[in-house]
């Protein structure tokens, strides 16, 4: 090969390298950027829970308000069965977690007696799974004897004090979430049967059950105010029925108990009210779901309530919180499949309440057990001190949002609007007797 041929060969080879590099660079620059990937779907939260430093057994007391006829505070009895799931998860790892349970009888005196009884049984902490004056009385009684308390569904009566040993995991910001649910609504109708409404929420008109002959008369008038029914003409006028001017575009519905709330909702639906029905309190309880189903009411996206963003639908998320909820639901299905696993009062199989057991009661027990492990002691005062240093999320066994007990309000996620749906997510054991109502943090599909 002569020198001219060698030169041409070298030039051609160089050009080939340059062209190849240019092509590679062009492909790289024009290649679509890879979409951010979610956390790996594989479960990283085990069903069985353990913690270094736990003794062979731990006792966490539960305070309930017994009753099945709408007694105030009893609406969370079935939701509180999530505590059983937490106990089962630790038991699977070799630590027996017992849950002695006492009835507060729906009174302040009964609450104090329940706390005294549980303290005498040597519990390390309490989960007060009720509401109202009895929940606050139980928390105060426990505070006086140094027994740490978690309130999943209520708030303490006294102002928050970081040095106290009472915490609430009830979501904060309910008034703000209610305003979000009513965003864009200009003519809000408030329908009330002994409930309440935050003063920050503006309403255009109010209907109170006490002003009407019965529930049906109230529902009829509400349907007129929303424009879903015509105004009946006066008996001597001879005029045609007309529709009200400027009808309400949403209704806030409130009642003293979830059962009465369900009656209100069903009556409004029976009169054909079609505007969104915003239910600020009581609708997310199992008692409301059961009562609405018994009345043949409709659970649809028309119903809006306020809750934490941590329902069953979270398990469908491909992130840490989704894995935490999936682990909780897996443990729930396992517990429901064991005939020997009983509910908190030991008078029925856990399976009968599996449809209602919630993350809030589960996480309260997990938090107290982890505080026992951190303290290295079952002594209540040490457990309370340790709990102030506890912060845990899905990776440590939380089924709901992250809890931080450095302050009295431990739930880090605020309340959000949630929408009713009858869709069966297939995440809980099949139960033909259970009401079909789930709450999701986005409008339910028709």
SVG drawing of the C-alpha trace seen along z (x, -y; Angstrom):
<svg xmlns="http://www.w3.org/2000/svg" viewBox="-108 -33 112 54">
<polyline fill="none" stroke="black" stroke-width="0.4" points="0.0,0.0 1.5,-3.3 1.6,-6.4 -1.4,-8.0 -3.5,-4.9 -2.5,-4.8 -3.5,-8.4 -6.9,-7.9 -7.5,-4.9 -6.6,-6.8 -8.8,-9.7 -11.7,-7.4 -11.3,-5.6 -11.2,-8.9 -14.3,-10.1 -16.1,-6.8 -15.2,-7.3 -16.4,-10.9 -19.7,-9.9 -20.3,-7.0 -19.7,-9.3 -22.1,-11.9 -24.8,-9.4 -24.4,-8.1 -24.5,-11.6 -27.6,-12.4 -29.4,-9.3 -28.5,-10.1 -29.7,-13.7 -32.9,-12.8 -33.7,-9.8 -36.9,-10.4 -36.0,-10.9 -36.9,-7.9 -40.0,-8.7 -39.3,-8.7 -39.9,-5.3 -42.0,-4.7 -40.5,-2.9 -40.1,0.8 -43.4,2.7 -42.0,5.6 -43.2,5.5 -40.5,4.3 -42.8,4.1 -43.1,7.5 -46.4,8.7 -44.8,9.9 -43.5,7.0 -40.7,7.0 -38.6,4.6 -35.3,5.0 -35.7,4.7 -39.2,6.1 -40.0,8.4 -41.7,11.7 -45.1,10.1 -46.6,6.6 -50.0,5.4 -51.7,2.4 -55.1,1.4 -58.1,0.6 -61.0,-1.6 -64.3,-1.3 -67.8,-2.5 -69.9,0.6 -73.3,0.5 -74.9,1.1 -77.8,-1.3 -76.1,-4.6 -74.6,-5.3 -72.1,-8.3 -68.6,-6.9 -69.6,-3.4 -69.4,-4.2 -65.7,-3.3 -66.0,0.1 -65.6,2.0 -62.9,-0.3 -60.9,0.2 -60.5,3.9 -57.4,2.8 -55.7,3.1 -56.1,6.9 -54.2,6.9 -51.3,5.0 -51.2,7.5 -51.2,10.4 -48.3,9.0 -46.0,8.7 -47.1,12.1 -46.0,13.7 -42.4,12.5 -42.5,14.0 -43.8,11.2 -47.2,11.8 -49.2,8.5 -52.3,8.7 -55.1,6.1 -57.2,6.1 -60.4,4.1 -62.7,2.1 -66.1,0.4 -66.3,-3.2 -70.2,-3.0 -70.3,-6.3 -69.7,-8.3 -66.9,-10.2 -67.1,-8.2 -67.1,-5.0 -64.0,-6.2 -62.1,-6.8 -63.1,-3.4 -62.0,-1.8 -58.6,-3.5 -58.1,-2.5 -59.0,1.1 -56.5,1.3 -53.8,-0.3 -54.3,2.4 -53.9,5.0 -50.4,3.7 -50.8,2.2 -47.9,0.2 -50.2,-2.3 -53.7,-2.9 -55.6,-3.3 -58.8,-5.2 -60.9,-4.2 -63.9,-6.4 -65.0,-10.0 -66.8,-12.7 -66.5,-13.5 -65.7,-9.9 -62.6,-9.9 -61.4,-13.2 -62.1,-11.9 -60.1,-8.7 -57.2,-10.7 -57.2,-13.0 -57.4,-10.0 -54.5,-8.3 -52.5,-11.4 -52.9,-11.8 -51.3,-8.3 -48.6,-8.6 -50.1,-6.2 -49.4,-7.1 -52.5,-7.4 -53.2,-7.6 -56.6,-8.9 -57.1,-7.7 -60.6,-9.4 -60.7,-12.3 -58.7,-15.2 -57.8,-15.8 -59.9,-18.4 -57.0,-20.4 -54.6,-22.6 -51.8,-20.7 -48.7,-20.4 -45.6,-18.6 -44.7,-17.5 -47.9,-15.5 -48.3,-11.8 -51.5,-12.1 -51.4,-12.1 -54.0,-12.2 -53.7,-10.7 -56.9,-12.3 -56.2,-14.3 -55.9,-18.0 -57.2,-20.6 -60.8,-19.4 -62.1,-22.9 -59.7,-23.6 -60.5,-20.2 -64.2,-21.1 -63.6,-24.4 -61.7,-22.5 -64.6,-20.1 -66.9,-23.1 -64.6,-25.1 -66.5,-26.8 -69.9,-26.3 -71.6,-29.7 -75.0,-28.7 -74.4,-26.1 -77.3,-24.7 -76.6,-23.5 -78.9,-20.6 -78.6,-19.9 -79.8,-17.3 -77.8,-18.0 -74.4,-18.2 -72.1,-21.2 -70.2,-23.2 -66.9,-25.0 -67.6,-28.8 -65.2,-29.4 -67.6,-27.6 -70.0,-30.1 -73.5,-28.8 -76.4,-30.6 -79.2,-29.0 -79.9,-26.5 -82.5,-23.8 -82.8,-22.2 -84.8,-19.1 -86.4,-20.6 -88.2,-23.1 -90.0,-20.4 -92.7,-17.8 -90.5,-14.9 -87.5,-13.9 -89.4,-13.5 -90.7,-17.0 -87.1,-18.3 -85.9,-16.3 -88.8,-17.6 -87.9,-21.2 -84.2,-20.5 -85.1,-19.1 -87.0,-22.3 -84.1,-24.5 -81.7,-22.5 -84.1,-22.8 -84.7,-19.1 -88.4,-19.5 -90.8,-22.2 -92.3,-24.7 -95.9,-23.6 -98.4,-26.4 -100.5,-27.9 -103.9,-26.1 -105.9,-29.1 -103.5,-30.6 -104.3,-28.3 -100.7,-28.8 -98.4,-26.2 -95.6,-24.8 -92.3,-26.6 -88.6,-25.9 -86.9,-28.0 -84.6,-30.8 -80.9,-30.4 -81.0,-26.8 -78.4,-25.6 -75.4,-24.0 -74.2,-21.8 -75.5,-20.7 -73.5,-20.2 -75.3,-17.5 -74.5,-17.1 -76.0,-15.0 -75.3,-14.0 -74.6,-10.4 -73.6,-8.4 -76.9,-6.6 -78.9,-9.8 -76.6,-11.1 -77.4,-8.0 -81.1,-8.6 -80.7,-12.2 -78.7,-11.1 -81.2,-8.4 -84.1,-10.8 -82.5,-13.3 -81.6,-10.7 -85.2,-9.4 -86.4,-13.0 -84.1,-13.1 -81.5,-15.6 -78.7,-15.5 -76.2,-18.2 -73.1,-17.0 -73.8,-16.0 -70.8,-17.0 -70.7,-15.1 -68.1,-16.7 -68.2,-14.2 -69.3,-10.6 -69.6,-9.4 -66.3,-7.5 -67.3,-5.4 -68.4,-1.7 -71.6,-2.7 -72.6,-5.1 -71.8,-2.5 -73.9,0.1 -76.9,-2.2 -76.9,-3.5 -76.9,0.0 -79.8,1.1 -81.8,-1.9 -81.0,-1.1 -79.2,-4.4 -76.8,-4.9 -73.0,-5.1 -71.8,-7.1 -69.5,-10.0 -72.3,-12.3 -71.2,-11.7 -68.1,-13.6 -66.5,-13.4 -63.3,-14.5 -60.6,-12.0 -56.9,-11.3 -55.5,-10.2 -54.9,-6.6 -57.8,-4.4 -57.7,-0.9 -57.2,-2.5 -53.7,-3.5 -52.6,0.1 -52.9,-0.4 -50.1,-3.0 -46.6,-1.9 -44.8,-3.6 -43.8,-3.1 -47.2,-4.1 -48.9,-1.7 -46.6,1.1 -47.4,0.3 -51.1,0.5 -50.7,3.7 -48.9,5.3 -51.6,4.2 -54.3,5.7 -52.3,8.9 -52.1,9.2 -55.8,8.5 -56.7,11.2 -54.5,13.7 -56.2,12.8 -59.6,13.1 -58.7,16.6 -57.9,17.8 -61.1,19.0 -59.5,18.7 -58.7,15.0 -61.3,13.1 -62.3,9.4 -61.3,7.1 -64.0,8.1 -63.5,11.8 -67.2,12.5 -67.0,12.9 -64.5,14.0 -62.3,11.2 -63.5,12.1 -66.9,10.6 -65.3,7.1 -62.5,7.5 -64.4,5.3 -64.2,2.4 -60.9,2.7 -58.9,-0.5 -55.3,-1.7 -55.7,-4.3 -56.3,-1.8 -53.6,0.5 -51.0,-2.2 -51.8,-3.3 -50.9,0.1 -47.8,0.4 -46.6,-3.0 -47.0,-2.0 -45.3,1.4 -42.4,-0.3 -42.2,-2.7 -41.9,0.3 -39.0,1.6 -37.3,-1.8 -37.7,-2.2 -36.5,1.4 -39.2,1.5 -42.9,2.0 -43.2,-0.6 -45.7,-3.2 -43.7,-6.3 -40.7,-5.1 -42.9,-4.1 -44.4,-7.6 -40.9,-9.2 -39.8,-6.9 -42.9,-7.6 -42.0,-11.3 -39.0,-10.2 -40.9,-7.8 -41.5,-8.7 -42.4,-5.9 -43.9,-5.3 -44.7,-2.5 -41.2,-1.1 -41.6,-0.4 -45.1,1.0 -47.4,-2.0 -50.5,-1.3 -51.4,-5.0 -49.4,-8.1 -46.2,-8.8 -46.7,-9.4 -44.4,-11.7 -44.9,-11.7 -42.6,-14.7 -45.8,-16.7 -49.3,-16.1 -50.8,-15.8 -48.9,-12.9 -50.4,-12.5 -48.2,-14.3 -50.8,-14.3 -53.7,-16.7 -57.4,-15.8 -58.5,-15.8 -61.9,-15.4 -62.8,-11.8 -65.5,-10.5 -67.8,-7.5 -67.8,-4.5 -69.3,-1.0 -66.4,0.4 -65.1,3.6 -61.3,3.2 -60.9,6.9 -58.4,6.2 -60.4,7.4 -61.9,10.8 -65.1,11.3 -68.1,10.7 -71.6,10.8 -73.0,9.2 -70.6,6.2 -71.8,2.9 -70.1,1.9 -68.8,-1.6 -65.2,-2.7 -63.8,-6.2 -61.2,-7.4 -59.3,-10.7 -60.5,-11.4 -64.0,-11.5 -65.3,-8.0 -65.8,-6.7 -69.5,-6.5"/>
</svg>
